[in-house]
């Protein structure tokens, strides 16, 4: 069962990009995320109580998990949701964020003391060439500048969070750590709502179905699998599975959201996927 965790993760994680658009069509991004992580935090809290896991932890572990949640659930997901709300195509948002394995591999050497090879640097080059082909000269027209900036922020956040998770020294149970991370994400989005955004949620059937998917299958399912993989493997090995996400997300967006894929987009996806594969293969 554990061997198929990476493939389950890819399917669930890729589907999150598809259900994001129906959510932001019925809410502002930050209200939706605050709502989501309030329920995720409560869910993990109840699970910890049911399984009689110790919830009260030392200050160091609490801060580490909380800040990880701010990075991952706050800046990463906030950036993705905000970018799509500004008109960023789902497939391109997925492509940019999935440059994360390349950055993680490049940074794993100096930060985590993992060996960085010439193949990984070749992967970096190919990855950015592929991204450039997809982005092309459309910045400011088909691709909104605000959406692009938000997606880059999301990319930096998920890369930082992955490395941060690997460096954490705590041995908290995943459910306890995930609870504090969800609290961190909720707190981040609540502050954004208070100071910057106008809270709005239309609890339509579409919103409820899409949000339920992201709470149960993505936050409880995919994210827990990801934390397990990071905890039990090297950072570079773990993020290698992300190279499957752009094509999976784009294909899902084409099926469910009727988003178009041009020949240049497909070429960019292919080159980026090859780059990530080269950068992360043994």
N, C-alpha and C positions, 0 to 999 in steps of 0.2 A: 504493500500500500504506500509506504513512504517513498518508494522509487517513482511513483507517478505524481507525487506532490508538485514537482515543477510544472508538469503539464496542466494539472488542475489549476495551479496558480495563474499560468498564462491565459487560460480561457476566462477565468473569473476576472483577472486584472484588466484584460482587453475589453471585456464587456462593460467595465465601469465607464469607459469613454463613451459608450453608446447610451447608457442611461443618464449620463450627465446632462445632455441637451434637453431631454424631457423635463428634468428637474429644474433647470434654470429658465425654461420657458414658463414655469409656473411659480417662480420664486426669485428673490435676489440670491446670488451665490452664497453669501456669508450667512444669511438666515438659514438656508438649506443645510449648510455644513454645521452650524451650531445645533440645529435640530437633530441632525444625524448623530453627532458625537455625544450629545446629551443622552440619547438612547443607547448608544454603544457603551458609554461609561456605566450606565445603569445596568445594562446587560452583563457586562463583565463583573460588576460588583455583585450582582445576584448569583452569578456562576461561582464566584469565589466563596460566597456564603454557603451555597449549596454543597460545594466540595470541601468546605471547612479549611480553606487556605488562609494563611495569615495575610491580612490586608495592611495592617500597620507596619511600615518598613522604616529603616533609618533615613535620615535626612538626605544623605548622599544618593542613595538609590532612588528616592522620590524625585529629587531634582533632575537626575539623569533621565529618568523615564518621562517626566513632565516636559523637559526641554526637547527630547526626541519627538514627543507628540506635537510640540509647537512647530518643529521643523517639518515633520512629515504630514500631519493632518492639517496644520495651519498654513505654512507658506507653500508647501507642495500642492496640496489639494485646492487651497484658496487660489493659487496661481492658475491651475488648470481650469477650475470652474469659472473664474473671472475672465480668462482668455476666451473661453467658448461663449460666454455671455456677451462678449464684444464682437463675436462673429468669426472667431478663429475656427477653421474647418477641423472637425474631430480628428481625422487621420493625420493632419499636419501637426496638431498638438501632440498626438501620440508619438509621432516621429521625433520631434524635438526633445521631448522628455526621455525618449528611449536612447538618446545619446549618453544617458547616465552610465551605462556599463563602460563606455570608453573613458569617461572622466574618472570613474571609480578606479579603473585599472591604472590609469596614469598617475593617480594620487596614492594608490595603495603602496607604492614603493617608498616614498619619503615619509608617509604618515603611519602606515601599518607594517613597514619593513617587508612587504611582499615584493618579490623580484619582478621588475618591469622589463620586458624584452623588446627587441626591435620589432617583432611582429605586432606588439601592442601599439607601438607608435605608428606603424603602417595602418593599423585599424583606425587610429585617431584621424589620420589624414583622409582615409576613404570615407569615414563616417561624416566628417564635415563637408566633404565634396558632395556626398549624397544629399545632405541637408540643404546645401547651397542650391542644388538643382531644383529641389522642391520649392524652396523659398523664392529663388530666381529674382526677378525684378518686380514681383507682385507686392512687395512690402508697401503698405500705404493704400493699396487698392483692394485686391481680393483678400490679402492678409492684413488685418488691422494692426497698426503699430503698437497700440496699447495691449492687444492680445498677444503679440509677439514678445513684448517685454515681460508680460506676466508669465508666459510659458517658460522663458529663460530663467526667471526667478524660481519657478517650479523645478526646473532642471537642477539648478544649483542647490535647492533645498533637499531634493530627494537624494542627490549625491552626498551632500553633507550628512544627512540623516543615516544613510547606509554606513558610511565610515564611522560616524559617531556610535551607531549601534554595535559595530564590530569592536570598537575600543572600550565599550562599557565593561566594567569589571564585575558588575552585579550578577548574581545567579537567581534572580527573581523568577518565579513561575511565569510562563508566558501570559496567563490570564491576569495576573496581578500587574505585570508590567504594561500590558495592553490597556488595562483600566486607567492607569495613571497617564498613559499616552493619550487616551481618549479625552481625559479631563484637560490635558494640555491643549489639545485641538479645540475643544469646546470653549475654553477660556480665551484663546486667541480670537476665534470668530466672534465671540460675544463682545470683546473689546472693539473689534472692527465695526460691529453693528452700532455700538454705543457712540463711537466718535466719528465714523465716516459713512456708514451706509444707512439706508432706509429699510427697516425690516419689512419683508413682504413674503407671504407664502399663501398660495391658493391650493388648498387641500383637495385638489381634483383627483379623480380616479387615476389619471396618468401619473400625477405626482406621487401618490401613495404607492403605486406599483413600482415605479422607478426607485423611490426612496427605500422601499422594503428590500429591493434587490441590493442596493448599495449597503444597507445596514447589515443584512444577514449573510449574503453571499460574498460581498467584498470586504467589509470591515471585520466581521466575525470569521469569515472563511479565508479569503485571499491574503489579508494582512497577517493573520496568525500563521499561515503557511510561510509567508515571507520572513517573519521574525524567527521562525523555527530554522529556516534554511540559513539565514545570516548567522544565527547562533551556533550552528553545527557545521558550517563550511567556511572557507576563506571568502572574503568579500568579492574577490575577482571571480571565483567559481560561481558564487551565488548569482551575481548580476548577469552572468552569461545567458541565463534564460530570458532576459529582457529582449534579446535580439529577435525573438519570435513575436513580440507584441505589435510592432508597427504594421506588419502584414495582416495579422489577425484583427487588429482594430480597424484597419482600413477596409478589410473585407466585410466585417460586421457593419460598418458605417454605410458601405455600398448597398448591403442587403436591407438594413433596417431604417436607415435615414435618407436613402436615395442621394447620397453624396457622390459627386463625380470623381473619377480617377483619370487623369490625362496620361499620355505616354511618358511625358517628362516626370510626372509624379511617380509612376511605376518604376522608372529608371532610378530615380532618387531613392525610393524605398529599397530597391535591389542593392544599390551600391552601399547604402548605409547598413543594411543587414549583413552584407559581406564584410564590411569594415568591423562591425561589432563582433562577428563570428571570428575573424582573424585575431582581433584584440583579446578575445577571451578563451580561445581554444587552448588546450594543453600542448 
